[in-house]
Amino acid sequence: MTPPDGRGLLTGRTVVVTAAAGTGIGFATAERCAREGADVAISDRHERRLGEAAERLAEVLGHKPLAVPCDVTDEAQVQNLFDRAVEHFGHLDVLVNNAGLGGTASIVDMTDEQWHSVLDVTLTGTFRCTRAALRHMMPRGSGAIVNNASVIGWRAQEGQAHYAAAKAGVMALTRCSAIEAATAGVRINAVAPSLAMHPHLSKVTTDDLLADLTAREAFGRAAEPWEVANVIVFLASDYASYLVGEVVSVSSQHP
């Protein structure tokens, strides 16, 4: 399968994508936004991979995107990211909150550090970036934020209590922040992927678990990252102009 051609859905828009280095949903989203006509800024805490991602995106954009190192657990770095983006573009139209941290641990063995690290990146990081973006978007009376949640925020999975709690929190944050932002003309929604295959996932997940998760998918395969990115672009575009506080499942998973 190959991604569809761009249709100009984000022409003239400025987009910030967090955790966009590497080969996962973040980079796929940045690339998809670029192919849909957007000016793109990317961030990640991995500076070397961020630079590599910028080089790859330059092939689509025709120039290097703004690339700002950012650890979403650090408020000063978050502020710098959004200040740099607004200074560079003049304004901000779209934020994609993609930063997240996983891991596997049973409740009885999970340490406080494991719990807090997953929550701080995945949930609190999304809050920090949402807050920073809204401070730019709400006075302008327009904008869109798309959060990356997960079907695990709805469904139970062994060893994933911290990640599931964080993603369920992202869903709740999406709904509540959306109500506050809507009065200022800003839309906030989320996607909830099940399984999107990329090289990094295969390195941190056992073959047995990947096989089990894949078997649950109605199509008999994992999603490609660009298939999730397509839905993110839709939610960021004018085609989703009346969607507020929604969490859209990007999954073919069956019970």
C-alpha positions as a LaTeX table, in Angstrom:
\begin{tabular}{lrrr}
\hline
Residue & $x$ (\AA) & $y$ (\AA) & $z$ (\AA) \\
\hline
Met1 & 0.00 & 0.00 & 0.00 \\
Thr2 & 1.11 & 3.55 & $-0.71$ \\
Pro3 & $-0.15$ & 6.84 & 0.72 \\
Pro4 & $-2.66$ & 8.77 & $-1.38$ \\
Asp5 & $-1.62$ & 11.92 & $-3.18$ \\
Gly6 & $-1.95$ & 15.20 & $-1.31$ \\
Arg7 & $-5.13$ & 17.22 & $-1.85$ \\
Gly8 & $-4.07$ & 20.54 & $-0.37$ \\
Leu9 & $-6.09$ & 20.01 & 2.80 \\
Leu10 & $-3.68$ & 22.10 & 4.88 \\
Thr11 & $-2.47$ & 24.60 & 2.29 \\
Gly12 & $-1.31$ & 27.78 & 4.00 \\
Arg13 & $-1.50$ & 26.26 & 7.49 \\
Thr14 & 1.35 & 26.17 & 9.99 \\
Val15 & 1.74 & 22.92 & 11.92 \\
Val16 & 3.81 & 21.81 & 14.92 \\
Val17 & 4.27 & 18.07 & 15.43 \\
Thr18 & 5.87 & 16.80 & 18.64 \\
Ala19 & 7.98 & 13.62 & 18.79 \\
Ala20 & 8.36 & 13.70 & 15.01 \\
Ala21 & 11.79 & 12.09 & 14.70 \\
Gly22 & 12.17 & 8.46 & 13.72 \\
Thr23 & 9.82 & 6.34 & 11.67 \\
Gly24 & 6.57 & 6.34 & 13.61 \\
Ile25 & 3.29 & 8.22 & 13.58 \\
Gly26 & 4.94 & 11.57 & 14.39 \\
Phe27 & 7.17 & 11.66 & 11.33 \\
Ala28 & 4.42 & 10.20 & 9.13 \\
Thr29 & 2.13 & 13.01 & 10.31 \\
Ala30 & 4.71 & 15.71 & 9.63 \\
Glu31 & 5.31 & 14.29 & 6.16 \\
Arg32 & 1.57 & 13.99 & 5.48 \\
Cys33 & 0.99 & 17.59 & 6.59 \\
Ala34 & 3.78 & 18.73 & 4.26 \\
Arg35 & 2.23 & 16.82 & 1.35 \\
Glu36 & $-1.09$ & 18.50 & 2.15 \\
Gly37 & 0.50 & 21.93 & 1.73 \\
Ala38 & 1.35 & 22.89 & 5.31 \\
Asp39 & 4.43 & 24.64 & 6.64 \\
Val40 & 5.76 & 22.26 & 9.26 \\
Ala41 & 7.79 & 22.54 & 12.45 \\
Ile42 & 8.96 & 19.36 & 14.14 \\
Ser43 & 10.27 & 18.67 & 17.61 \\
Asp44 & 11.76 & 15.73 & 19.46 \\
Arg45 & 14.04 & 15.18 & 22.42 \\
His46 & 16.41 & 13.08 & 20.28 \\
Glu47 & 18.45 & 15.77 & 18.53 \\
Arg48 & 20.32 & 13.52 & 16.10 \\
Arg49 & 17.15 & 11.79 & 14.91 \\
Leu50 & 15.42 & 15.16 & 14.75 \\
Gly51 & 18.07 & 16.40 & 12.34 \\
Glu52 & 17.69 & 13.29 & 10.23 \\
Ala53 & 13.91 & 13.77 & 10.13 \\
Ala54 & 14.38 & 17.38 & 9.02 \\
Glu55 & 16.60 & 16.22 & 6.15 \\
Arg56 & 13.95 & 13.74 & 5.02 \\
Leu57 & 11.17 & 16.32 & 5.25 \\
Ala58 & 13.20 & 18.78 & 3.20 \\
Glu59 & 12.73 & 16.45 & 0.24 \\
Val60 & 8.96 & 17.00 & 0.49 \\
Leu61 & 8.91 & 20.66 & 1.50 \\
Gly62 & 11.70 & 21.82 & $-0.78$ \\
His63 & 13.41 & 23.35 & 2.24 \\
Lys64 & 14.32 & 22.26 & 5.75 \\
Pro65 & 11.50 & 22.52 & 8.27 \\
Leu66 & 11.92 & 24.30 & 11.56 \\
Ala67 & 13.32 & 21.64 & 13.89 \\
Val68 & 13.39 & 22.42 & 17.62 \\
Pro69 & 14.68 & 19.97 & 20.23 \\
Cys70 & 12.08 & 19.65 & 22.96 \\
Asp71 & 11.52 & 17.38 & 25.94 \\
Val72 & 7.82 & 17.78 & 26.77 \\
Thr73 & 8.50 & 17.07 & 30.44 \\
Asp74 & 10.40 & 20.38 & 30.65 \\
Glu75 & 8.16 & 23.46 & 30.68 \\
Ala76 & 10.96 & 25.79 & 29.58 \\
Gln77 & 11.65 & 23.64 & 26.52 \\
Val78 & 7.94 & 23.54 & 25.68 \\
Gln79 & 7.73 & 27.32 & 25.87 \\
Asn80 & 10.80 & 27.63 & 23.66 \\
Leu81 & 9.25 & 25.33 & 21.06 \\
Phe82 & 6.10 & 27.40 & 20.71 \\
Asp83 & 7.88 & 30.73 & 20.91 \\
Arg84 & 10.23 & 29.60 & 18.13 \\
Ala85 & 7.35 & 28.33 & 16.00 \\
Val86 & 5.33 & 31.54 & 16.33 \\
Glu87 & 8.42 & 33.65 & 15.70 \\
His88 & 9.25 & 31.59 & 12.62 \\
Phe89 & 5.77 & 31.34 & 11.10 \\
Gly90 & 4.13 & 34.44 & 12.53 \\
His91 & 1.27 & 32.36 & 13.93 \\
Leu92 & 0.30 & 28.76 & 14.71 \\
Asp93 & $-2.64$ & 26.96 & 13.10 \\
Val94 & $-2.26$ & 23.31 & 14.10 \\
Leu95 & $-0.63$ & 21.34 & 16.91 \\
Val96 & $-0.28$ & 17.57 & 16.80 \\
Asn97 & 0.49 & 16.21 & 20.26 \\
Asn98 & 2.28 & 12.98 & 19.41 \\
Ala99 & 4.81 & 12.66 & 22.26 \\
Gly100 & 4.27 & 9.57 & 24.37 \\
Leu101 & 6.18 & 6.97 & 26.37 \\
Gly102 & 5.28 & 3.32 & 26.80 \\
Gly103 & 6.66 & 0.33 & 28.65 \\
Thr104 & 5.51 & $-2.94$ & 30.16 \\
Ala105 & 5.28 & $-3.65$ & 33.87 \\
Ser106 & 2.81 & $-5.38$ & 36.16 \\
Ile107 & 1.16 & $-3.31$ & 38.88 \\
Val108 & 2.91 & $-5.19$ & 41.69 \\
Asp109 & 6.34 & $-4.71$ & 40.12 \\
Met110 & 5.87 & $-1.18$ & 38.74 \\
Thr111 & 7.95 & 1.49 & 40.44 \\
Asp112 & 6.83 & 5.02 & 41.15 \\
Glu113 & 9.47 & 6.18 & 38.66 \\
Gln114 & 8.03 & 3.99 & 35.88 \\
Trp115 & 4.53 & 5.27 & 36.60 \\
His116 & 5.51 & 8.93 & 36.76 \\
Ser117 & 7.76 & 8.86 & 33.70 \\
Val118 & 4.99 & 7.47 & 31.46 \\
Leu119 & 2.38 & 9.87 & 32.84 \\
Asp120 & 4.71 & 12.88 & 32.63 \\
Val121 & 5.53 & 12.40 & 28.95 \\
Thr122 & 2.24 & 11.02 & 27.68 \\
Leu123 & $-0.37$ & 12.94 & 29.67 \\
Thr124 & 1.30 & 15.92 & 31.33 \\
Gly125 & 3.39 & 16.58 & 28.21 \\
Thr126 & 0.20 & 16.73 & 26.16 \\
Phe127 & $-1.25$ & 19.16 & 28.71 \\
Arg128 & 1.85 & 21.39 & 28.63 \\
Cys129 & 1.87 & 21.61 & 24.84 \\
Thr130 & $-1.90$ & 22.12 & 24.64 \\
Arg131 & $-1.70$ & 24.96 & 27.15 \\
Ala132 & 1.16 & 26.62 & 25.24 \\
Ala133 & $-0.62$ & 26.30 & 21.89 \\
Leu134 & $-3.93$ & 27.62 & 23.21 \\
Arg135 & $-2.22$ & 30.73 & 24.53 \\
His136 & $-1.35$ & 31.53 & 20.92 \\
Met137 & $-4.48$ & 30.17 & 19.21 \\
Met138 & $-7.30$ & 31.44 & 21.41 \\
Pro139 & $-6.51$ & 35.17 & 21.05 \\
Arg140 & $-6.50$ & 34.65 & 17.25 \\
Gly141 & $-9.87$ & 32.89 & 17.37 \\
Ser142 & $-8.79$ & 29.88 & 15.33 \\
Gly143 & $-6.69$ & 26.74 & 15.39 \\
Ala144 & $-6.82$ & 22.97 & 15.71 \\
Ile145 & $-5.15$ & 20.55 & 18.09 \\
Val146 & $-5.02$ & 16.80 & 17.49 \\
Asn147 & $-3.89$ & 14.52 & 20.31 \\
Asn148 & $-2.54$ & 11.01 & 19.85 \\
Ala149 & $-4.39$ & 8.76 & 22.28 \\
Ser150 & $-4.72$ & 4.98 & 21.96 \\
Val151 & $-7.39$ & 2.29 & 21.98 \\
Ile152 & $-5.69$ & 1.09 & 25.14 \\
Gly153 & $-7.34$ & 4.05 & 26.85 \\
Trp154 & $-10.58$ & 2.08 & 26.38 \\
Arg155 & $-9.38$ & $-1.53$ & 26.50 \\
Ala156 & $-7.50$ & $-3.53$ & 29.09 \\
Gln157 & $-4.08$ & $-4.99$ & 28.36 \\
Glu158 & $-1.80$ & $-6.78$ & 30.80 \\
Gly159 & 1.26 & $-4.84$ & 31.86 \\
Gln160 & $-0.02$ & $-1.54$ & 30.50 \\
Ala161 & $-1.69$ & 0.11 & 33.50 \\
His162 & 0.53 & 3.22 & 33.40 \\
Tyr163 & 0.24 & 3.68 & 29.62 \\
Ala164 & $-3.49$ & 2.96 & 29.60 \\
Ala165 & $-4.08$ & 5.44 & 32.43 \\
Ala166 & $-2.07$ & 8.07 & 30.57 \\
Lys167 & $-3.92$ & 7.55 & 27.28 \\
Ala168 & $-7.31$ & 7.53 & 29.01 \\
Gly169 & $-6.21$ & 10.80 & 30.56 \\
Val170 & $-5.37$ & 12.17 & 27.12 \\
Met171 & $-8.90$ & 11.31 & 26.03 \\
Ala172 & $-10.41$ & 13.11 & 29.02 \\
Leu173 & $-8.07$ & 16.07 & 28.54 \\
Thr174 & $-9.15$ & 16.22 & 24.90 \\
Arg175 & $-12.84$ & 16.42 & 25.81 \\
Cys176 & $-12.46$ & 18.98 & 28.60 \\
Ser177 & $-9.98$ & 21.25 & 26.84 \\
Ala178 & $-12.11$ & 21.10 & 23.70 \\
Ile179 & $-15.09$ & 22.57 & 25.53 \\
Glu180 & $-12.97$ & 25.43 & 26.84 \\
Ala181 & $-11.30$ & 26.12 & 23.49 \\
Ala182 & $-14.42$ & 25.91 & 21.33 \\
Thr183 & $-15.72$ & 29.25 & 22.56 \\
Ala184 & $-12.59$ & 30.82 & 21.07 \\
Gly185 & $-12.92$ & 29.02 & 17.74 \\
Val186 & $-10.25$ & 26.39 & 18.42 \\
Arg187 & $-11.03$ & 22.70 & 17.81 \\
Ile188 & $-9.43$ & 19.90 & 19.84 \\
Asn189 & $-9.86$ & 16.23 & 18.94 \\
Ala190 & $-7.86$ & 13.02 & 19.20 \\
Val191 & $-7.07$ & 9.83 & 17.36 \\
Ala192 & $-6.90$ & 6.44 & 19.08 \\
Pro193 & $-4.75$ & 4.02 & 17.06 \\
Ser194 & $-4.50$ & 0.35 & 17.94 \\
Leu195 & $-1.40$ & $-1.00$ & 16.22 \\
Ala196 & 0.74 & 1.01 & 13.79 \\
Met197 & 3.84 & $-0.88$ & 12.70 \\
His198 & 7.24 & 0.78 & 12.41 \\
Pro199 & 10.82 & $-0.34$ & 13.10 \\
His200 & 11.05 & 1.19 & 16.58 \\
Leu201 & 7.93 & $-0.67$ & 17.75 \\
Ser202 & 9.35 & $-3.99$ & 16.64 \\
Lys203 & 12.48 & $-3.30$ & 18.71 \\
Val204 & 10.61 & $-2.68$ & 21.97 \\
Thr205 & 7.78 & $-5.22$ & 21.61 \\
Thr206 & 8.08 & $-8.99$ & 21.66 \\
Asp207 & 7.30 & $-10.98$ & 18.55 \\
Asp208 & 4.63 & $-12.94$ & 20.43 \\
Leu209 & 2.81 & $-9.79$ & 21.54 \\
Leu210 & 2.98 & $-8.26$ & 18.06 \\
Ala211 & 1.59 & $-11.46$ & 16.58 \\
Asp212 & $-1.24$ & $-11.49$ & 19.12 \\
Leu213 & $-2.13$ & $-7.83$ & 18.53 \\
Thr214 & $-1.98$ & $-8.28$ & 14.76 \\
Ala215 & $-4.28$ & $-11.29$ & 14.96 \\
Arg216 & $-6.93$ & $-9.10$ & 16.59 \\
Glu217 & $-7.01$ & $-6.71$ & 13.64 \\
Ala218 & $-9.86$ & $-7.29$ & 11.19 \\
Phe219 & $-7.54$ & $-6.66$ & 8.24 \\
Gly220 & $-5.02$ & $-9.16$ & 9.60 \\
Arg221 & $-2.28$ & $-6.55$ & 9.63 \\
Ala222 & $-1.12$ & $-3.51$ & 11.56 \\
Ala223 & $-1.82$ & $-0.01$ & 10.28 \\
Glu224 & 0.88 & 1.85 & 8.42 \\
Pro225 & 1.85 & 5.06 & 10.29 \\
Trp226 & 0.63 & 7.16 & 7.34 \\
Glu227 & $-2.83$ & 5.62 & 7.71 \\
Val228 & $-3.05$ & 7.10 & 11.19 \\
Ala229 & $-1.55$ & 10.35 & 9.90 \\
Asn230 & $-4.34$ & 10.59 & 7.31 \\
Val231 & $-6.94$ & 10.76 & 10.08 \\
Ile232 & $-4.88$ & 13.30 & 12.00 \\
Val233 & $-4.74$ & 15.50 & 8.89 \\
Phe234 & $-8.51$ & 15.15 & 8.48 \\
Leu235 & $-9.09$ & 16.31 & 12.06 \\
Ala236 & $-6.73$ & 19.24 & 11.54 \\
Ser237 & $-8.44$ & 20.27 & 8.31 \\
Asp238 & $-11.62$ & 22.18 & 7.54 \\
Tyr239 & $-13.33$ & 18.88 & 6.71 \\
Ala240 & $-13.60$ & 18.36 & 10.49 \\
Ser241 & $-14.94$ & 21.86 & 11.17 \\
Tyr242 & $-17.78$ & 20.63 & 13.40 \\
Leu243 & $-15.88$ & 17.94 & 15.32 \\
Val244 & $-15.09$ & 19.01 & 18.88 \\
Gly245 & $-13.80$ & 16.82 & 21.70 \\
Glu246 & $-14.01$ & 13.62 & 19.66 \\
Val247 & $-11.71$ & 10.62 & 19.99 \\
Val248 & $-11.61$ & 8.82 & 16.65 \\
Ser249 & $-10.57$ & 5.17 & 16.70 \\
Val250 & $-8.05$ & 4.37 & 13.95 \\
Ser251 & $-8.28$ & 0.64 & 14.27 \\
Ser252 & $-9.62$ & $-2.48$ & 12.61 \\
Gln253 & $-9.34$ & $-4.33$ & 15.91 \\
His254 & $-12.20$ & $-6.58$ & 16.93 \\
Pro255 & $-12.89$ & $-8.05$ & 20.40 \\
\hline
\end{tabular}
